[in-house]
Amino acid sequence: MHMHKFEKAWLIFGVGSLLVFLTIIGVSAFYLGNQPPSCLATVDPEKVDTQAPFDKPGLNKVEGKEWDYELVYVAAAFAYNPVQVEVPLGAKVKVIATTKDVVHGFEVAGTNINMMLEPGYVSEYVTTFDKPGEFLVVCNEYCGVGHHMMNSKIEVVK
Ligand code: CUA
């Protein structure tokens, strides 16, 4: 079969770039461990307030875990509980959050913490707060008329 040399070149380029991208995805997923969260943790959205850890929103010190603190948030239209929290600089923290009503976002501006909060599911993220200062928590999923007012504050202090 005769193939034009340009056609051959593009075919090689196309297949080559496909292989490059698949290799990047493979290394990222299986070597660097960049995988989506499992979403296995569930909670009854109507009983959030009475169930651990959501019965104690805020920063809680924990022992014998890979992280030093658990930072628990309950989101509901149009606020987060707690509204403000202080985190010691350098603390390894597991952020645990859920919502009581509709889908909300949980983005900590200026960091790579960005989760979707879905009713019935628990969103978790382990991070180290190694920059001092004030960080704004914002909702980045449109959730209703008060969406733009939905925020919270994390103060990282020495
Ligand atoms: Cu909550 Cu937008």
Residues whose N, C-alpha, C, O or C-beta is under 5 A from the ligand:
A	BS01	CUA	V103 H104 G105 C139 N140 E141 Y142 C143 H147 M150
